[in-house]
Amino acid sequence: MGYRLSKIYTKTGDKGETGMADGTRVAKDHSKVAAIGDVDELNSQLGLLQTESADPQLQDQLNRIQHILFDLGAELTLPAYQAIEAGHVKLLEQYIDQINQNLPPLDEFILPGGSRAAALAHIARAVCRRAERSLVSLNRQESLNKELLAFINRLSDLLFVMARQACKNDGITEIYWQKARTQAE
């Protein structure tokens, strides 16, 4: 295989357009490009989270998810290409179940934070939710793979339990939302 990126700057986007994998050109503010960008940002957040976690299982899961997100991006840029399948959604559900079985049940909402790794997982979760909103918006314009939408939804759930696990791993007590703290004095 030759080099895919032998020249980093191409100047082809200087007028506000970018190329899709099939060769078509679209405006850089097109909803598809926005969704791809949100997924890319999510993938970058997962990379940051992975560097902060000392949990090898979490690192392995995040690495696998990063690869799947690349496939998801390819699905967005190639017409009629489907990379995300029901098995990918099931994989995330298995990860969620594995992590959740070792966590105490939730009685209240949790504030984002705790340890640094937990806070990064919460940021990744929020970015994932934004990517999901972009994908839902794009789905109104062109029909997306229903498994892709389920995958991104499940990923935000996984990131929530990963944040909880990170607190547990770091010996940090989760901070529960307290309604009384929101009352004006």
Backbone hydrogen bonds in HBPLUS format (Angstrom, degrees):
<---DONOR---> <-ACCEPTOR-->    atom                        ^
c    i                          cat <-CA-CA->   ^        H-A-AA   ^      H-
h    n   atom  resd res      DA  || num        DHA   H-A  angle D-A-AA Bond
n    s   type  num  typ     dist DA aas  dist angle  dist       angle   num
A0014-ASP N   A0011-LYS O   3.39 MM   3  5.42 169.3  2.40 106.7 108.8     1
A0016-GLY N   A0013-GLY O   3.06 MM   3  5.50 156.1  2.12 124.6 122.6     2
A0028-LYS N   A0016-GLY O   2.86 MM  12  5.56 161.2  1.90 143.8 142.0     3
A0018-THR N   A0026-VAL O   2.82 MM   8  5.62 155.6  1.88 160.0 167.2     4
A0026-VAL N   A0018-THR O   2.96 MM   8  5.62 160.5  2.00 159.3 164.4     5
A0020-MET N   A0024-THR O   2.80 MM   4  5.38 165.3  1.82 161.6 164.6     6
A0023-GLY N   A0020-MET O   2.96 MM   3  5.38 163.2  1.99 118.2 121.5     7
A0030-HIS N   A0027-ALA O   2.98 MM   3  5.26 161.0  2.02 117.5 118.3     8
A0033-VAL N   A0030-HIS O   3.00 MM   3  5.29 116.8  2.42 105.1 120.0     9
A0034-ALA N   A0030-HIS O   2.95 MM   4  6.30 157.0  2.01 155.6 163.2    10
A0035-ALA N   A0031-SER O   3.00 MM   4  6.16 156.7  2.05 141.0 146.5    11
A0036-ILE N   A0032-LYS O   2.94 MM   4  6.20 160.9  1.97 148.7 154.1    12
A0037-GLY N   A0033-VAL O   2.84 MM   4  6.03 155.1  1.91 146.4 153.6    13
A0038-ASP N   A0034-ALA O   2.89 MM   4  6.17 151.8  1.97 147.3 154.9    14
A0039-VAL N   A0035-ALA O   2.97 MM   4  6.25 155.8  2.03 149.8 156.0    15
A0040-ASP N   A0036-ILE O   2.90 MM   4  6.14 151.8  1.98 145.2 153.6    16
A0041-GLU N   A0037-GLY O   2.86 MM   4  6.12 156.8  1.91 148.5 154.6    17
A0042-LEU N   A0038-ASP O   2.95 MM   4  6.15 155.4  2.01 142.6 149.6    18
A0043-ASN N   A0039-VAL O   2.91 MM   4  6.17 157.3  1.96 146.9 152.8    19
A0044-SER N   A0040-ASP O   2.96 MM   4  6.27 151.7  2.04 146.9 154.6    20
A0045-GLN N   A0041-GLU O   2.91 MM   4  6.23 152.7  1.98 149.3 156.9    21
A0046-LEU N   A0042-LEU O   2.91 MM   4  6.26 151.3  1.99 151.0 159.3    22
A0047-GLY N   A0043-ASN O   3.01 MM   4  6.34 147.2  2.13 141.6 150.5    23
A0048-LEU N   A0044-SER O   3.00 MM   4  6.38 151.0  2.09 146.3 153.9    24
A0049-LEU N   A0045-GLN O   2.88 MM   4  6.16 162.9  1.91 151.4 156.0    25
A0050-GLN N   A0046-LEU O   2.86 MM   4  6.00 153.9  1.93 145.1 152.5    26
A0051-THR N   A0047-GLY O   3.20 MM   4  6.48 143.7  2.33 139.7 147.8    27
A0051-THR N   A0048-LEU O   3.11 MM   3  5.25 124.5  2.44  98.0 111.5    28
A0052-GLU N   A0049-LEU O   3.07 MM   3  5.21 134.7  2.28 100.0 112.7    29
A0053-SER N   A0049-LEU O   3.12 MM   4  6.33 140.8  2.28 152.4 162.4    30
A0059-GLN N   A0055-ASP O   2.94 MM   4  6.22 161.1  1.98 156.6 162.6    31
A0060-ASP N   A0056-PRO O   2.94 MM   4  6.08 158.7  1.98 144.7 150.0    32
A0061-GLN N   A0057-GLN O   2.94 MM   4  6.19 161.0  1.97 150.1 155.4    33
A0062-LEU N   A0058-LEU O   2.87 MM   4  6.06 164.5  1.89 154.3 158.5    34
A0063-ASN N   A0059-GLN O   2.93 MM   4  6.10 156.5  1.98 147.1 153.8    35
A0064-ARG N   A0060-ASP O   3.04 MM   4  6.27 160.9  2.08 149.2 153.9    36
A0065-ILE N   A0061-GLN O   2.96 MM   4  6.19 158.2  2.00 149.5 155.9    37
A0066-GLN N   A0062-LEU O   2.86 MM   4  6.10 153.2  1.93 149.1 156.3    38
A0067-HIS N   A0063-ASN O   3.20 MM   4  6.54 154.5  2.27 146.9 152.3    39
A0068-ILE N   A0064-ARG O   3.07 MM   4  6.41 156.1  2.12 146.3 153.2    40
A0069-LEU N   A0065-ILE O   2.81 MM   4  6.09 153.1  1.88 153.3 160.9    41
A0070-PHE N   A0066-GLN O   3.13 MM   4  6.46 142.0  2.29 141.2 150.4    42
A0070-PHE N   A0067-HIS O   3.16 MM   3  5.19 125.3  2.47  94.2 107.9    43
A0071-ASP N   A0067-HIS O   3.18 MM   4  6.61 153.0  2.26 144.6 151.4    44
A0071-ASP N   A0068-ILE O   3.03 MM   3  5.00 112.8  2.49  93.9 109.9    45
A0072-LEU N   A0068-ILE O   2.82 MM   4  6.18 148.5  1.92 147.1 157.2    46
A0073-GLY N   A0069-LEU O   2.91 MM   4  6.15 154.0  1.98 144.0 149.9    47
A0074-ALA N   A0070-PHE O   2.99 MM   4  6.32 150.8  2.07 144.3 152.4    48
A0075-GLU N   A0071-ASP O   2.90 MM   4  6.23 150.1  1.99 145.8 154.3    49
A0076-LEU N   A0072-LEU O   3.07 MM   4  6.44 144.0  2.20 143.6 153.1    50
A0076-LEU N   A0073-GLY O   3.13 MM   3  5.09 120.8  2.49  91.9 106.5    51
A0077-THR N   A0073-GLY O   3.14 MM   4  6.42 141.0  2.30 143.3 153.4    52
A0077-THR N   A0074-ALA O   3.18 MM   3  5.18 126.3  2.48  94.6 108.1    53
A0078-LEU N   A0074-ALA O   2.99 MM   4  6.03 129.9  2.25 150.0 160.7    54
A0081-TYR N   A0078-LEU O   3.28 MM   3  5.59 155.1  2.34 134.3 130.4    55
A0088-HIS N   A0085-GLU O   2.93 MM   3  5.49 140.3  2.09 113.3 123.5    56
A0090-LYS N   A0086-ALA O   2.94 MM   4  6.24 161.4  1.97 153.5 159.1    57
A0091-LEU N   A0087-GLY O   2.91 MM   4  6.06 147.4  2.02 137.8 146.3    58
A0092-LEU N   A0088-HIS O   3.22 MM   4  6.57 156.6  2.28 144.2 148.4    59
A0093-GLU N   A0089-VAL O   3.04 MM   4  6.39 154.9  2.11 148.5 156.1    60
A0094-GLN N   A0090-LYS O   2.87 MM   4  6.17 148.8  1.96 149.7 158.3    61
A0095-TYR N   A0091-LEU O   2.97 MM   4  6.33 156.6  2.03 149.5 155.7    62
A0096-ILE N   A0092-LEU O   2.88 MM   4  6.14 160.7  1.91 150.8 156.2    63
A0097-ASP N   A0093-GLU O   2.93 MM   4  6.13 164.7  1.95 147.9 151.8    64
A0098-GLN N   A0094-GLN O   2.89 MM   4  6.08 159.2  1.93 151.0 156.7    65
A0099-ILE N   A0095-TYR O   3.01 MM   4  6.22 166.6  2.03 154.9 157.6    66
A0100-ASN N   A0096-ILE O   2.80 MM   4  5.83 168.7  1.81 157.5 161.5    67
A0101-GLN N   A0097-ASP O   3.14 MM   4  6.04 146.2  2.26 142.8 148.1    68
A0102-ASN N   A0099-ILE O   3.20 MM   3  5.93 159.2  2.25 119.0 124.4    69
A0103-LEU N   A0100-ASN O   3.09 MM   3  5.16 168.1  2.10 111.3 114.1    70
A0177-TRP N   A0109-PHE O   2.87 MM  68  5.44 164.6  1.90 139.8 144.5    71
A0111-LEU N   A0175-ILE O   2.78 MM  64  5.60 170.7  1.79 167.6 170.9    72
A0119-ALA N   A0115-SER O   2.91 MM   4  6.15 160.8  1.95 152.2 157.3    73
A0120-LEU N   A0116-ARG O   2.93 MM   4  6.18 156.2  1.98 151.6 158.1    74
A0121-ALA N   A0117-ALA O   2.95 MM   4  6.20 148.8  2.05 144.2 152.8    75
A0122-HIS N   A0118-ALA O   2.93 MM   4  6.26 151.1  2.02 148.2 156.2    76
A0123-ILE N   A0119-ALA O   2.94 MM   4  6.26 151.2  2.02 146.3 154.3    77
A0124-ALA N   A0120-LEU O   2.91 MM   4  6.13 162.7  1.94 147.3 152.1    78
A0125-ARG N   A0121-ALA O   2.85 MM   4  6.08 147.0  1.96 141.1 150.8    79
A0126-ALA N   A0122-HIS O   2.96 MM   4  6.25 154.7  2.03 146.1 151.9    80
A0127-VAL N   A0123-ILE O   2.91 MM   4  6.22 158.7  1.96 154.2 160.2    81
A0128-CYS N   A0124-ALA O   2.82 MM   4  5.98 149.9  1.91 143.6 152.7    82
A0129-ARG N   A0125-ARG O   2.95 MM   4  6.26 150.7  2.03 145.7 153.0    83
A0130-ARG N   A0126-ALA O   3.07 MM   4  6.40 148.5  2.18 141.9 150.2    84
A0131-ALA N   A0127-VAL O   2.88 MM   4  6.21 159.5  1.93 150.7 156.3    85
A0132-GLU N   A0128-CYS O   2.84 MM   4  6.10 151.4  1.92 146.2 154.8    86
A0133-ARG N   A0129-ARG O   2.95 MM   4  6.26 152.5  2.02 143.0 149.8    87
A0134-SER N   A0130-ARG O   2.95 MM   4  6.30 156.4  2.01 152.4 158.7    88
A0135-LEU N   A0131-ALA O   2.91 MM   4  6.17 154.1  1.98 148.4 155.7    89
A0136-VAL N   A0132-GLU O   2.84 MM   4  6.09 156.4  1.90 153.5 159.9    90
A0137-SER N   A0133-ARG O   2.97 MM   4  6.15 158.4  2.02 146.0 151.8    91
A0138-LEU N   A0134-SER O   2.90 MM   4  6.13 158.2  1.95 145.4 151.7    92
A0139-ASN N   A0135-LEU O   2.81 MM   4  5.97 147.7  1.92 142.6 152.0    93
A0140-ARG N   A0137-SER O   3.12 MM   3  5.35 140.4  2.28 101.1 111.9    94
A0141-GLN N   A0138-LEU O   2.90 MM   3  5.24 139.4  2.06 106.8 118.7    95
A0142-GLU N   A0138-LEU O   2.91 MM   4  6.21 159.6  1.95 158.9 165.5    96
A0148-LEU N   A0145-ASN O   3.05 MM   3  5.27 128.0  2.33 102.4 115.7    97
A0149-LEU N   A0145-ASN O   3.31 MM   4  6.78 155.7  2.37 150.7 156.2    98
A0150-ALA N   A0146-LYS O   3.00 MM   4  6.24 155.0  2.07 142.5 149.7    99
A0151-PHE N   A0147-GLU O   2.78 MM   4  5.89 153.3  1.85 143.9 151.6   100
A0152-ILE N   A0148-LEU O   3.10 MM   4  6.37 165.9  2.12 153.0 154.8   101
A0153-ASN N   A0149-LEU O   3.15 MM   4  6.28 152.2  2.24 141.4 149.1   102
A0154-ARG N   A0150-ALA O   2.89 MM   4  6.08 161.0  1.93 151.9 156.9   103
A0155-LEU N   A0151-PHE O   2.85 MM   4  6.04 145.3  1.97 147.8 158.2   104
A0158-LEU N   A0154-ARG O   2.92 MM   4  6.28 154.9  1.99 149.9 157.2   105
A0159-LEU N   A0155-LEU O   2.91 MM   4  6.19 158.1  1.96 151.0 156.4   106
A0160-PHE N   A0156-SER O   3.13 MM   4  6.35 143.5  2.27 138.9 147.7   107
A0161-VAL N   A0157-ASP O   3.19 MM   4  6.63 159.6  2.23 151.7 155.5   108
A0162-MET N   A0158-LEU O   2.83 MM   4  6.06 148.0  1.93 150.4 161.0   109
A0163-ALA N   A0159-LEU O   2.98 MM   4  6.13 145.6  2.10 137.7 145.7   110
A0164-ARG N   A0160-PHE O   3.13 MM   4  6.51 154.2  2.20 144.3 151.0   111
A0165-GLN N   A0161-VAL O   2.86 MM   4  6.09 155.9  1.92 145.1 151.8   112
A0166-ALA N   A0162-MET O   2.82 MM   4  6.02 151.8  1.90 145.2 153.0   113
A0167-CYS N   A0163-ALA O   3.12 MM   4  6.44 155.2  2.18 147.0 152.2   114
A0168-LYS N   A0164-ARG O   3.13 MM   4  6.45 161.2  2.16 146.6 151.6   115
A0169-ASN N   A0165-GLN O   2.77 MM   4  6.03 163.9  1.79 156.8 161.2   116
A0170-ASP N   A0166-ALA O   2.92 MM   4  6.05 149.0  2.02 144.8 153.0   117
A0172-ILE N   A0167-CYS O   2.85 MM   5  4.87 164.6  1.87 149.9 147.9   118
A0171-GLY N   A0168-LYS O   3.11 MM   3  5.09 160.2  2.15 103.4 109.4   119
A0181-ARG N   A0178-GLN O   2.93 MM   3  5.48 142.3  2.07 113.6 124.0   120
A0182-THR N   A0179-LYS O   2.94 MM   3  5.45 158.7  1.98 116.3 123.4   121
A0183-GLN N   A0180-ALA O   3.39 MM   3  5.58 164.8  2.42 105.0 109.5   122
